[in-house]
């Protein structure tokens, strides 16, 4: 198992900015498990790798 530093975990607003999507859309992606996330206390965090994987999957689907 790999360990993640806090630099590798993004907040929902950071994911929104990177993907240029709205808050509801990001939470919908998390809820539908298309975007992996974890809960730290009461805070939702998204690993940087999960954002990269999501983008890669979107590119593959579009091809």
LUMZARO-75372 format. One record per residue (C-alpha): residue in one letter; z, y negated, x. Coordinates in steps of 0.05 Angstrom, whole numbers, always signed. Each point is the difference from the previous one (the first is absolute). Last residue first. Example, Ala and Ser with C-alpha at 12.3 -4.5 7.8 and 13.67 -1.06 7.14 Angstrom:
# LUMZARO-75372
type:s | z:+143 | y:+21 | x:+273
type:a | z:+13 | y:+69 | x:-27
This chain:
# LUMZARO-75372
type:x | z:-575 | y:-159 | x:-235
type:x | z:+48 | y:-36 | x:-47
type:x | z:+48 | y:+58 | x:-3
type:x | z:+2 | y:+4 | x:+76
type:x | z:+14 | y:-75 | x:+6
type:x | z:+56 | y:+4 | x:-52
type:x | z:+30 | y:+59 | x:+38
type:x | z:-1 | y:-39 | x:+65
type:x | z:+32 | y:-61 | x:-33
type:x | z:+56 | y:+44 | x:-30
type:x | z:+10 | y:+35 | x:+67
type:x | z:+7 | y:-68 | x:+35
type:x | z:+50 | y:-23 | x:-52
type:x | z:+39 | y:+65 | x:+7
type:x | z:+0 | y:-8 | x:+76
type:x | z:+33 | y:-68 | x:-7
type:x | z:+58 | y:+34 | x:-37
type:x | z:+15 | y:-30 | x:-68
type:x | z:+70 | y:-24 | x:-17
type:x | z:+36 | y:-6 | x:-67
type:x | z:+69 | y:-31 | x:+3
type:x | z:+60 | y:+25 | x:-40
type:x | z:+30 | y:+38 | x:+58
type:x | z:-61 | y:+16 | x:+41
type:x | z:-51 | y:+29 | x:-47
type:x | z:-62 | y:+31 | x:+28
type:x | z:-74 | y:-10 | x:-13
type:x | z:-66 | y:+37 | x:-1
type:x | z:-60 | y:-34 | x:-33
type:x | z:-42 | y:+43 | x:-46
type:x | z:+65 | y:+28 | x:-28
type:x | z:-15 | y:-25 | x:-71
type:x | z:+64 | y:-41 | x:+1
type:x | z:-15 | y:-29 | x:+69
type:x | z:-71 | y:-19 | x:-21
type:x | z:+27 | y:-30 | x:-65
type:x | z:+52 | y:-39 | x:+41
type:x | z:-56 | y:-28 | x:+43
type:x | z:-41 | y:-18 | x:-62
type:x | z:+59 | y:-34 | x:-33
type:x | z:+13 | y:-43 | x:+62
type:x | z:-71 | y:-24 | x:+6
type:x | z:-50 | y:+22 | x:+52
type:x | z:-26 | y:-31 | x:+64
type:x | z:+11 | y:+66 | x:+37
type:x | z:+38 | y:-31 | x:+58
type:x | z:+32 | y:-55 | x:-43
type:x | z:+23 | y:+48 | x:-54
type:x | z:+26 | y:+48 | x:+52
type:x | z:+41 | y:-57 | x:+30
type:x | z:+26 | y:-18 | x:-69
type:x | z:+19 | y:+73 | x:-12
type:x | z:+40 | y:+2 | x:+65
type:x | z:-29 | y:+34 | x:+60
type:x | z:+31 | y:+53 | x:+45
type:x | z:-28 | y:+10 | x:+70
type:x | z:+35 | y:-61 | x:+28
type:x | z:+65 | y:+29 | x:-27
type:x | z:-7 | y:+58 | x:+48
type:x | z:-24 | y:+67 | x:-23
type:x | z:+24 | y:+66 | x:+27
type:x | z:-46 | y:+60 | x:+4
type:x | z:+17 | y:+69 | x:-26
